[in-house]
Amino acid sequence: AFYKGAVRFINRMKELMIPLSFPEAKPMGTKDTSFTYLYELSMAVYLQSCPVGNNAEWKNNRLTLITGANQGGKSTFLRSYGIAQVLMQSGMPVPAQKFSAPVYRQIFTHFTRSEDEQLSSGRLREELQRMSNMVGAAVPDSLFLLNESFASTTEKEGSRIAEGILRAFYENQITTFMVTHLFYLARKLYQEQWEGSDFLVAEREEDGTRTYRIIPGEPSHTSYGTDLFYQALKEDTKSNTPLQSNGA
C-alpha cells in the first residue's frame, strides 16, 4: 500500500508539473545539509505551481535560527524543510532540485496553537507541556522544528525558556531549526556564535516588499509589522472603502 501510494504521489506531481528529485540521505550523526530550490510542497499543490524556492549549504549544522519580517516566508521555509526531511526518510522524492541531509532518529515539531475552548490551561502552559513530552522522548541525533515557540509570554521570559531548551538540545547532539521573533534570544545567540550555528533572515526589500526568500543574515531588531499596516491602508484607499465609525 505504501509503494502504491508513493507511485500515485509521484504521478500526481507530474500531472501538476511540480518537480521532484530523489535526495541524498547522509549517515546518521553527520550534520551537513544542503539543498537547491527547496519549496513548500503543500503550497505548490494548492497553487498548482511552484512557489519561491530556497537554497542553503551548511557544514556541521546543529542550530539554525530564522528571524525577520512578518509574512516573509519563515514558517513556510520551516515547513518546506520538514516535509522534505520526512519524505526523504520515507524513501520518497522531495520538493527540491537537489536535497542532501542526514537521517535523524526522530523528528519533532512544535508549532504554536491558538487558545481555544479545548485547552484546559493557558497557551504558555500548553506549549511547555507539549515541549516537555517531546523532550522526554527525544534522543541524540533527533531533529526539532520550532515555530515561534514561547511567543505567548514576554520576550524576556520567552527568551530565557527558549535559550535553556536550545542549549540542552545543542549539548545533547539534537539538531534544531527555530523560527522566532524573540530578538533578545536571537541577538544573544548570534553574539555567542555557537559552533555549528547558522542565522537566517526573511529577505525584505527597502520598500517593504517580501521576496519570500530566506537568506543568511544577522538577526533584526524588528519584524517590520508596520509594512503590513501601510499595505492594508493602501489597499483600503484603493478600494475607496469608508472607515467605519463607532460614534466616538
Secondary structure, DSSP 8 states (H G I E B T S, - for coil): -HHHHHHHHHHHHHHTT---B--EEE-TT---EEEEEE--HHHHHHHTS----EEEEESS--EEEEEESTTSSHHHHHHHHHHHHHHHHTT--BSSSEEEEE--S-EEEEE-----TT-SS-HHHHHHHHHHHHHHH--TT-EEEEESTTTTS-HHHHHHHHHHHHHHHHHTT-EEEEE---HHHHHHHHHHT-TTEEEEEEEE-TTS-EEEEEEE----S---HHHHHHHHHHHHHHTT--------
